[in-house]
Every structure is written in structure tokens, then in C-alpha cells.
């Protein structure tokens, strides 16, 4: 019985030493690490009759330094939504702090997204209820990169949606 206890103790010691060799050293500051965002569109809309958000298929994401000027980095990403979710991954410097902007819109949307801090309407000729106008956004401010990470970002509508219904539309004309 005593021998069995010694064998068990020896096996546990070997197991602990073996696991210790597999530990990965921490990435030092200044090294590149992957930061992955899962962008999620809202699953439930207030109304299903119009503007249910299902047409927003394209995600645009930009990264900015956390300096006084919020300098844009040349790391822009795009992705396509599937089941109201998509992912983008950035290689960023560990130890630095960043800001992020996420914008989702429908195919053929009338928005200029070359600068996500200053999105502009480039086409005012679409109808008021045109689904191409549907868009969503989110920001992630002052993210200090302490190592590789994955984070979920929920996008929201940047515009209010008001649906009017009337039974006397013909009388109003």
C-alpha cells in the first residue's frame, strides 16, 4: 500500500512538471497580438413590418490611436454578416490603447464610409422607407491591449426609425 502511495505521488509530480513545460510565456509589450471583435446586429427589432435590419450585410471597421488627434491607422477591415454576426481581427501592439468604430449597412447604401468618424450621405434620392438606408454602428473606446483577446460588440441604429400608419391617407392627398 505504501508503494502505491509513492507511485501515485511520483505520477502527480511528473504530471505537474509536464504541464508546467506547456505554459506559454506572456507576450511582452511592444509585440503584435491579435484582437478579434465579433460584431452582432440586434436580433429583435421593435417592428417586423418595416426595417427589420436583415438587409445590413456589410461591416466596416476602423482603428484609431488613443492620442489627442485620434489618428486613424491604416488597418481598416470589412466583413459580411451571416446570421446577424461577423468577425474582424486586427494585429495590434500590446501595451498600447486604441479606439474602434464599427459601421454596418445594406448593399448599395447611400453612405460614404471612407472615414467612419465622419459618415456622410452621398445620395439623397432614395425613398424614406428604402431598406438600403438601414445602418448600424458601435464604438469601442480606450481599449488597452494587454494581450490577445476576443470581444463581442453590439451594433445599434444611428438613426431613429418612425413608422407612420394612417387609414385616411387618400383624404390627406
N, C-alpha and C positions, 0 to 999 in steps of 0.2 A: 504494500500500500504506500509505503514511504517512497519507493522508487517511482510509482505512478505520479505522486505529487511533484517530485523533482522533474520528471519528464514534462508534465503539464507546465510547470514554471519555465522550463527551458523553451518550450514551444511558444509560450506567450512572449518571452523575451525576444526570440527570433522574429516573431510576427511584428512586434513593436519596432524593432530595428529595421525590418524590411519596409514597413510603411513610412518610416522616417526618411528613407532614401528617396521616396517618391514625392516628397513635398517640394513644391516649386518655389524657388526664391522669389521674393517680391520684386516687381519691376521698379527700378529706380526712377526718380523724377527726371524728366527730360527725354525719356524713351517713348516711343509711339505705342498706344494701346487702342483697341477697338471699342468704340462706343456705339451701341445699337439702340435705335428707337423703333418701337412698334407703334405706328400711328393708327388710331382707331376712330372711325366715324361713329356718331351716336347711332345706336341700334333702334331706338324708339323715337319717332318724331311725334310732335303734338297732333299732326293731322296726316292721314294717309291719302287723302283725296288729291292733294297737290303738294309738290315739293317734298317728297319723302327722302331725298338725299341719295337715292340709289344711283343717280347719274354722275356723281362726283367720283371719277375713276383715276385721276392723275394727282399725285402728290409731288410737291416741290419743297425742298428743304435747303436752308442756308445756315451757315455757321458764321458767327461774328466774335471777334476778340472782345474780352470784357475790359477794354480800355475806354478812355474818355470819349473817343470818336466812334466806338463800336465798329471798328474796322472789319469789313467783310473779307472773309477768307475765300480763296478760290477752291472751295470744297463742295459746291452745290451738288445736290442729288435729286434724282427723280425716281418715282416708282409708281406702279399700277396697283390699285386696290383690288382685292379679292375677298369676298365675304366681309366687307367693311373694314379690312385691316391690310396693312402692308408694313414692310420694314426697310429702313435705311441704316447703313453702317458708315461711320466716319472713323478714320485713323487720326487720333489727336494726341497731343503731347501731355504726358502725365505731369501733374503738378500745376497746370495752367487752368484758368477759368474761362468758360465760353458762354455765349448766348446763342439760341437757336430760334428760327422761325420756320413754321410749317404751314403750307397752304395747299388745300385740295380743291379741285374744281372739275367740272364736267369737260368732256371733249368738246373743243370749239368754243369754250367760254370766252366772253368778251373782255378779259382782263389781261393787262400787261404784267407779267410776273418776272421781268428781268431783275427787279430789285424788290425783294419781299418786304423790305421796310417801307416801301412806297408803291404799293399796288395801285394801278390806275385802270379805269375803264377805258378801253380802246374802241368800243363800238356801242353807241347808244341807240342803235336801230332795232334791237331785239325787243320783243313784246314783254310786257310786265310779268306774265306768267310763264315765260320761256324757261324750261328746265336747264338750259345752258348757263343761266345766270347763277345756278346753285353753287355755293362755295363754303368752305370751312377753313378755320385757321386755329393755330395754337402757338404759344411761345414757351420756351424753357429758358429762364434767365439764371445767370450766375451759377452754372454747373461747374463745380471744381472736379476735375478728372483726377481721381485718386487710384485709378486702375481700370481695367476693362469692366464695362457694365452694360446692362440692358435695362431700358426703362420704357414704360408704356406712356404715350402721350395721347390724350383725348382731344379731338378737334371739335370746335364749336362754330356755329354760323356767325359770320361777321356782320350780317345784316339782319334786321328784323323782317319777319315774314308775316304779312297781314293778308288774310283771305277774306274778301267781302262776298256776301251772297245776298241776293235780293229776289223777291218774287215779282216785283214790278219794274224790271229792267226796261221793258218795252215802253212803259209810261214815262220813264226818265229820258228817253231818247226823243 
